[in-house]
Amino acid sequence: MRHVLKKGLLSMGAFAFVTAAAFANPYEKFEGTTIVVSWPALSHFKKAEDLVAEFTEETGIEVEIDALQYLKLRDRQLLEMSKNEGEYDVVSWVVMWKGEYVSKGLLTPLSQFYTSGSLVDPNYDLDDIADAYLQNGGVVGGKKGYMPGKSGAMYGVPFGAETSILAYRKDIFEEQGLKVPETYDELRDVMQKLHEAGIPALTSRGKTGHQITAAWLLHLAPLGGKIFDDQWNPVINSPEAVEAAQVLREVAQTGPKGIPTFGFGEAAAAFLQGEAAMHLDTLKIAAMSRDPKLSKIDGKVGYALHPVGSRCGSETGGFAAGIPANAPNKEAAFLFLQYMTSKAGDQRMVELGGDPVRISTLKNNADKFDEYAVVAEQLPCADPDWRPLIPEWNELNIDVLGQALTEVITTDKPIQPIMDAANEKARAIMEREGYYLWQ
């Protein structure tokens, strides 16, 4: 769905900005320019439309939004960015797509804009953006090609990024005399006690394919597991990976009925409708729990850190945004990205009901939203290698792990042989793609 956001009324923040900039307007040369933004038709981005209108009011830069259903977004962006001259000035991607976009030469490195004093807001403070979000969504070319490292380059900024936290029913925990779990041993003990009391414990994704893989990854990271070692050998049959699969089996056995059919929406709905005592997944559950259209448990939810196993390790995921290599209005696009993710823009997103990406925003609003202090404390533990952001991941995610893990939660077969077979399939894929030629 494409639409143009026209000029609206100045917010107080906008008025202050215009007053301060009265003697030097960095946007003046771009007034009347129209940029086209491609992003998903999801809640965070829908809420951002008011901020986009304020951007136009303050800068004179018109914004046309092409909002597409999430599953159609990648194909449309690839088509448009592969042209000699594209239509999009800004694109927003799921973190798994960043490596593909860069490897195909479809994105503009943002470093070139930081050489321009006329474009860069000296008060932007890039270091204030959560490092886990920035590295996961916007940096490409470091260790393993997608992790931080000296060879990495910045292609995007996080917008709609996320990590995982534990949400739990305060009333149920109080009635049952349960302590909020801080470790995986405690989590598994609480799951069993709730189950014995006849209360579905932890809701979870479990649908065959990428959904069940995501559920397993949530446990794999804190339990010390990885998908690959540093030589690209798959290690999804390691003791840590098998333990994560065992935890997932226990979740399915003690959680609400239907987990093998649950995607994220169904898993969240089970918690929001009062059919589970815990939810361990994206932080987005907090805003959902406050939404009367979705939730029956507003006011009954507490938030805690993702439990630790041998280490702390929460999810890294969500969206980032950058500038196509064939964008017609790159400088105006950079100003748009900078505005939307500035300290004032991030605070405005909070006011609009979106998800902040800055540590200062989380801390400054911790008294308003119960989960913000937890998220700020969680982010240093967010794992940049939570999943391998490589082109082969889609096949590994759906066809290998997504099938094996379904067998784990729907049968009582020994887990080790299931994961051994999956590991062999993963290695064959990596060998086919040439990952072992240098060995």
C-alpha positions as CSV (number, residue, x, y, z in Angstrom):
1,M,0.0,0.0,0.0
2,R,1.6,3.3,-1.1
3,H,0.7,6.7,0.3
4,V,2.2,10.1,0.8
5,L,2.3,11.7,4.2
6,K,1.5,15.3,3.9
7,K,2.5,18.2,6.1
8,G,0.7,18.3,9.5
9,L,0.8,20.4,12.6
10,L,4.1,21.1,14.3
11,S,4.7,19.2,17.5
12,M,6.4,21.0,20.4
13,G,9.6,19.1,19.6
14,A,9.3,20.2,16.0
15,F,8.8,23.8,17.1
16,A,11.9,23.7,19.3
17,F,13.9,22.2,16.5
18,V,12.8,24.9,14.0
19,T,13.5,27.7,16.4
20,A,17.0,26.4,17.1
21,A,17.7,25.9,13.4
22,A,16.3,29.3,12.4
23,F,19.8,30.7,11.5
24,A,21.0,27.5,9.7
25,N,18.7,25.1,8.1
26,P,20.4,21.9,6.9
27,Y,17.3,20.8,5.1
28,E,16.7,23.9,3.0
29,K,18.5,22.6,-0.2
30,F,16.3,19.5,-0.1
31,E,12.9,21.2,0.3
32,G,10.4,20.0,-2.2
33,T,12.2,16.7,-2.7
34,T,10.1,13.5,-2.5
35,I,11.7,10.3,-1.2
36,V,10.1,6.9,-1.4
37,V,10.4,4.6,1.6
38,S,9.8,0.8,1.4
39,W,9.0,-0.8,4.7
40,P,6.7,-3.5,6.2
41,A,3.0,-3.1,7.0
42,L,3.7,-3.9,10.7
43,S,2.6,-2.1,13.9
44,H,5.9,-0.3,14.6
45,F,6.0,1.2,11.1
46,K,2.3,2.1,11.1
47,K,2.9,4.0,14.3
48,A,5.9,5.8,12.8
49,E,3.7,7.5,10.2
50,D,3.0,10.5,12.5
51,L,6.7,11.0,12.9
52,V,7.2,10.8,9.2
53,A,4.5,13.6,8.8
54,E,6.4,15.7,11.4
55,F,9.7,15.1,9.4
56,T,8.0,16.6,6.3
57,E,6.6,19.5,8.3
58,E,10.1,20.4,9.6
59,T,12.2,19.7,6.6
60,G,10.0,20.3,3.5
61,I,11.0,16.8,2.3
62,E,7.9,14.8,1.2
63,V,7.8,11.1,1.9
64,E,5.9,8.5,-0.1
65,I,5.6,5.2,1.8
66,D,5.3,1.8,0.1
67,A,4.1,-0.4,2.9
68,L,4.0,-4.1,2.0
69,Q,3.0,-7.3,3.7
70,Y,6.1,-8.6,5.4
71,L,6.4,-11.8,3.3
72,K,6.2,-9.8,0.0
73,L,8.7,-7.1,1.1
74,R,12.0,-8.9,0.2
75,D,11.0,-9.8,-3.4
76,R,9.8,-6.3,-4.1
77,Q,12.9,-4.7,-2.7
78,L,15.2,-7.0,-4.7
79,L,13.4,-6.3,-7.9
80,E,13.6,-2.5,-7.4
81,M,17.1,-2.4,-6.1
82,S,18.4,-4.5,-9.0
83,K,17.4,-1.8,-11.6
84,N,19.9,0.7,-13.0
85,E,18.0,3.4,-11.2
86,G,15.5,2.5,-8.6
87,E,12.4,4.0,-7.2
88,Y,13.2,3.5,-3.5
89,D,15.3,6.0,-1.5
90,V,15.1,4.0,1.8
91,V,14.5,0.3,2.4
92,S,13.8,-1.5,5.7
93,W,14.9,-5.1,5.9
94,V,14.7,-8.0,8.3
95,V,18.2,-8.6,9.8
96,M,18.5,-12.0,7.9
97,W,18.5,-10.1,4.5
98,K,21.3,-7.7,5.1
99,G,24.1,-10.0,3.9
100,E,22.4,-10.9,0.7
101,Y,21.7,-7.2,-0.1
102,V,25.3,-6.2,0.5
103,S,26.8,-9.2,-1.3
104,K,24.7,-8.2,-4.4
105,G,25.9,-4.6,-4.2
106,L,22.4,-3.3,-3.5
107,L,23.1,-1.0,-0.5
108,T,25.0,2.2,0.0
109,P,27.6,2.3,2.7
110,L,26.5,5.0,5.2
111,S,30.2,6.0,6.0
112,Q,30.3,8.3,3.0
113,F,27.6,10.5,4.5
114,Y,29.5,10.8,7.8
115,T,32.2,12.7,5.9
116,S,29.8,15.6,5.3
117,G,29.4,18.3,8.0
118,S,26.3,19.6,6.3
119,L,24.5,16.3,6.6
120,V,25.6,14.9,10.0
121,D,23.8,16.2,13.1
122,P,26.6,16.6,15.7
123,N,24.1,15.7,18.4
124,Y,23.0,12.4,16.8
125,D,25.2,10.3,19.1
126,L,25.6,7.0,17.2
127,D,27.1,5.4,20.3
128,D,23.8,5.8,22.2
129,I,22.1,3.3,19.8
130,A,22.0,-0.2,21.3
131,D,25.2,-1.8,20.0
132,A,23.5,-5.2,19.6
133,Y,20.8,-3.7,17.4
134,L,23.3,-1.7,15.3
135,Q,25.7,-4.6,14.7
136,N,22.9,-7.1,14.1
137,G,20.8,-5.1,11.7
138,G,23.2,-2.6,10.1
139,V,26.8,-3.9,10.0
140,V,28.1,-6.3,7.3
141,G,31.5,-7.7,6.6
142,G,33.0,-8.4,10.0
143,K,33.6,-11.7,11.6
144,K,31.8,-14.5,9.7
145,G,30.6,-11.7,7.4
146,Y,27.7,-10.6,9.6
147,M,29.2,-10.0,13.1
148,P,31.2,-7.2,14.5
149,G,34.8,-6.9,13.4
150,K,37.4,-4.5,11.9
151,S,36.4,-5.4,8.4
152,G,32.8,-4.6,9.0
153,A,31.0,-1.6,7.4
154,M,27.8,0.1,8.4
155,Y,25.0,-0.1,5.8
156,G,21.9,0.6,8.0
157,V,20.5,1.8,11.3
158,P,18.1,-0.2,13.5
159,F,14.5,0.7,13.3
160,G,12.0,-1.8,14.7
161,A,14.8,-3.9,16.3
162,E,14.2,-6.4,19.2
163,T,15.7,-8.7,21.8
164,S,14.1,-11.3,24.0
165,I,12.9,-11.0,27.6
166,L,10.7,-13.1,29.9
167,A,7.1,-12.0,30.5
168,Y,5.2,-13.7,33.3
169,R,1.9,-13.6,35.1
170,K,2.6,-11.8,38.4
171,D,-0.7,-13.0,39.9
172,I,-0.1,-16.7,39.1
173,F,3.4,-16.6,40.4
174,E,2.2,-15.0,43.6
175,E,-0.7,-17.5,44.1
176,Q,1.7,-20.5,43.5
177,G,4.5,-19.1,45.6
178,L,6.9,-19.2,42.7
179,K,10.2,-17.2,42.3
180,V,10.7,-15.6,38.9
181,P,13.3,-17.8,37.2
182,E,16.8,-16.3,36.7
183,T,18.5,-19.5,35.3
184,Y,17.5,-22.3,33.0
185,D,17.5,-24.8,35.9
186,E,15.0,-22.5,37.7
187,L,12.9,-22.1,34.5
188,R,12.6,-25.8,34.0
189,D,11.7,-26.3,37.7
190,V,9.0,-23.6,37.5
191,M,7.6,-25.1,34.3
192,Q,7.2,-28.5,36.0
193,K,5.6,-27.0,39.1
194,L,3.1,-25.1,37.1
195,H,2.3,-28.2,35.0
196,E,1.7,-30.2,38.2
197,A,-0.6,-27.5,39.4
198,G,-2.6,-27.8,36.2
199,I,-1.4,-24.5,34.8
200,P,0.0,-24.3,31.3
201,A,3.6,-23.0,31.8
202,L,5.5,-21.4,29.0
203,T,3.9,-20.7,25.6
204,S,6.1,-21.1,22.6
205,R,6.3,-21.1,18.8
206,G,6.3,-24.7,17.5
207,K,5.0,-24.7,13.9
208,T,7.2,-26.7,11.5
209,G,9.8,-24.5,9.7
210,H,11.3,-21.2,10.8
211,Q,8.9,-20.8,13.7
212,I,10.1,-23.8,15.7
213,T,13.7,-23.0,14.8
214,A,13.3,-19.6,16.4
215,A,11.9,-21.2,19.5
216,W,14.9,-23.5,19.8
217,L,17.4,-20.6,19.1
218,L,15.9,-18.8,22.1
219,H,17.2,-21.6,24.3
220,L,20.4,-22.4,22.4
221,A,22.2,-19.1,23.0
222,P,22.0,-19.0,26.8
223,L,22.8,-22.7,27.0
224,G,26.0,-22.0,25.2
225,G,25.3,-23.5,21.8
226,K,26.0,-22.3,18.3
227,I,25.0,-23.3,14.8
228,F,28.6,-23.2,13.5
229,D,32.0,-23.1,14.9
230,D,34.6,-20.6,13.6
231,Q,35.5,-22.9,10.7
232,W,31.8,-23.2,9.5
233,N,31.5,-26.7,10.8
234,P,27.8,-27.2,11.9
235,V,27.5,-28.0,15.7
236,I,23.8,-28.4,16.0
237,N,24.3,-31.9,17.5
238,S,26.5,-30.6,20.3
239,P,25.6,-31.3,23.9
240,E,24.4,-27.7,24.3
241,A,22.2,-28.0,21.1
242,V,20.7,-31.2,22.3
243,E,20.0,-29.7,25.7
244,A,18.2,-26.8,24.0
245,A,16.1,-29.3,22.1
246,Q,15.3,-31.1,25.3
247,V,14.2,-27.8,26.9
248,L,12.0,-27.2,23.8
249,R,10.4,-30.7,24.3
250,E,9.7,-29.9,28.0
251,V,8.2,-26.6,26.9
252,A,5.8,-28.4,24.6
253,Q,5.0,-31.0,27.2
254,T,4.2,-28.5,30.0
255,G,2.8,-25.5,28.0
256,P,-0.5,-24.8,26.4
257,K,-2.1,-27.3,24.0
258,G,-1.4,-26.6,20.4
259,I,2.3,-25.5,20.6
260,P,3.2,-27.7,17.5
261,T,0.8,-25.5,15.5
262,F,1.9,-22.1,17.0
263,G,3.6,-19.4,15.0
264,F,4.5,-16.2,16.9
265,G,1.0,-14.8,16.8
266,E,-0.6,-18.0,18.2
267,A,2.1,-18.3,20.9
268,A,1.6,-14.7,22.0
269,A,-2.2,-15.0,21.9
270,A,-2.0,-17.9,24.3
271,F,-0.2,-15.7,26.8
272,L,-2.3,-12.6,26.1
273,Q,-5.6,-14.6,26.5
274,G,-4.6,-16.0,29.9
275,E,-3.8,-19.5,28.6
276,A,-0.1,-19.6,29.7
277,A,1.8,-18.3,32.7
278,M,5.0,-17.3,30.8
279,H,6.2,-16.0,27.5
280,L,9.9,-16.1,26.5
281,D,10.3,-14.4,23.1
282,T,10.5,-10.9,21.7
283,L,10.1,-7.8,23.8
284,K,7.1,-6.8,21.6
285,I,4.9,-8.9,24.0
286,A,5.0,-6.0,26.4
287,A,3.2,-3.5,24.2
288,M,0.8,-6.2,23.1
289,S,-0.1,-7.0,26.7
290,R,-1.2,-3.4,27.1
291,D,-3.4,-3.4,24.0
292,P,-7.0,-4.0,25.0
293,K,-7.7,-5.3,21.5
294,L,-5.2,-8.1,22.1
295,S,-4.9,-8.7,25.8
296,K,-7.0,-9.8,28.7
297,I,-4.1,-9.6,31.2
298,D,-3.1,-5.9,31.2
299,G,-1.8,-5.0,34.7
300,K,-1.0,-8.7,35.5
301,V,2.3,-9.0,33.7
302,G,5.8,-8.7,35.0
303,Y,9.1,-8.7,33.0
304,A,12.5,-10.2,33.8
305,L,15.7,-10.9,32.0
306,H,16.0,-13.9,29.7
307,P,17.1,-16.7,32.0
308,V,20.8,-17.6,31.8
309,G,22.4,-21.1,31.3
310,S,26.1,-21.4,30.9
311,R,26.0,-17.7,29.8
312,C,23.5,-15.0,29.1
313,G,22.4,-14.7,25.5
314,S,19.2,-13.2,24.3
315,E,17.8,-12.8,20.8
316,T,18.9,-10.3,18.2
317,G,16.4,-9.6,15.5
318,G,13.8,-7.3,13.9
319,F,14.4,-4.6,11.3
320,A,17.0,-2.1,10.2
321,A,16.9,0.5,7.4
322,G,19.3,1.9,4.9
323,I,19.7,3.4,1.4
324,P,19.8,1.5,-1.9
325,A,22.8,1.8,-4.1
326,N,20.5,3.0,-6.9
327,A,18.5,5.4,-4.8
328,P,17.8,8.7,-6.6
329,N,17.9,10.9,-3.5
330,K,20.6,9.6,-1.3
331,E,21.4,12.7,0.8
332,A,17.7,13.4,1.6
333,A,17.3,9.7,2.4
334,F,20.2,9.9,4.9
335,L,18.6,13.0,6.6
336,F,15.4,11.0,6.9
337,L,17.1,8.0,8.5
338,Q,19.0,10.3,10.9
339,Y,15.8,12.1,11.9
340,M,13.8,9.0,12.5
341,T,16.5,7.4,14.7
342,S,17.7,10.6,16.5
343,K,17.2,11.0,20.2
344,A,14.2,13.2,19.6
345,G,12.8,10.8,17.0
346,D,13.4,7.8,19.2
347,Q,11.5,9.5,22.1
348,R,8.7,10.4,19.7
349,M,8.4,6.7,18.7
350,V,7.9,5.8,22.3
351,E,5.1,8.4,22.6
352,L,3.6,6.9,19.4
353,G,3.7,3.3,20.8
354,G,6.7,2.1,18.9
355,D,9.9,0.4,20.0
356,P,13.0,2.5,20.8
357,V,16.5,1.6,19.7
358,R,18.5,3.9,22.0
359,I,19.8,3.1,25.5
360,S,19.0,6.7,26.7
361,T,15.4,6.4,25.6
362,L,14.9,3.1,27.4
363,K,16.4,4.6,30.6
364,N,14.6,7.9,30.4
365,N,11.2,6.1,30.1
366,A,11.8,3.3,32.6
367,D,9.3,4.9,35.0
368,K,6.5,4.7,32.3
369,F,7.0,1.2,30.9
370,D,7.8,-1.8,33.2
371,E,9.8,-3.6,30.5
372,Y,12.2,-0.7,29.6
373,A,14.6,-1.1,32.5
374,V,14.7,-4.9,31.8
375,V,15.4,-4.4,28.1
376,A,18.2,-1.9,28.8
377,E,19.8,-4.4,31.1
378,Q,19.2,-7.3,28.7
379,L,20.8,-5.7,25.6
380,P,24.5,-6.1,26.6
381,C,23.7,-9.9,26.6
382,A,22.0,-9.9,23.2
383,D,23.9,-12.4,21.0
384,P,25.1,-11.0,17.6
385,D,25.6,-14.6,16.5
386,W,22.1,-15.7,17.6
387,R,21.6,-17.1,14.2
388,P,24.0,-17.1,11.1
389,L,23.0,-14.3,8.8
390,I,24.2,-16.0,5.7
391,P,22.4,-16.8,2.4
392,E,22.1,-20.5,3.3
393,W,20.3,-19.8,6.5
394,N,16.8,-19.9,5.0
395,E,17.4,-23.5,3.8
396,L,19.0,-24.6,7.1
397,N,16.3,-22.8,9.1
398,I,13.3,-24.3,7.3
399,D,14.4,-27.5,5.6
400,V,16.9,-28.9,8.1
401,L,16.3,-27.6,11.6
402,G,12.6,-26.8,11.1
403,Q,12.0,-30.5,10.3
404,A,14.2,-32.0,12.9
405,L,12.9,-29.9,15.8
406,T,9.3,-30.9,14.9
407,E,10.3,-34.5,15.4
408,V,11.7,-33.5,18.7
409,I,8.5,-32.0,20.1
410,T,6.0,-34.4,18.5
411,T,7.7,-37.7,19.4
412,D,9.5,-39.3,22.3
413,K,12.4,-40.5,20.1
414,P,16.0,-39.9,21.5
415,I,17.1,-36.4,20.6
416,Q,20.7,-37.0,19.9
417,P,20.2,-39.1,16.7
418,I,17.7,-36.5,15.4
419,M,20.2,-33.7,15.8
420,D,23.0,-35.9,14.4
421,A,21.1,-36.4,11.2
422,A,20.3,-32.7,11.0
423,N,24.0,-31.9,11.5
424,E,24.9,-34.1,8.5
425,K,22.4,-32.4,6.3
426,A,23.7,-29.0,7.4
427,R,27.3,-29.9,6.6
428,A,26.3,-31.2,3.1
429,I,24.6,-27.8,2.4
430,M,27.7,-25.9,3.5
431,E,30.0,-28.2,1.5
432,R,27.8,-27.7,-1.6
433,E,28.2,-23.9,-1.2
434,G,32.0,-24.0,-1.0
435,Y,32.5,-23.2,2.7
436,Y,35.3,-25.8,3.1
437,L,37.4,-25.0,0.0
438,W,39.9,-23.1,2.2
439,Q,40.3,-26.1,4.5
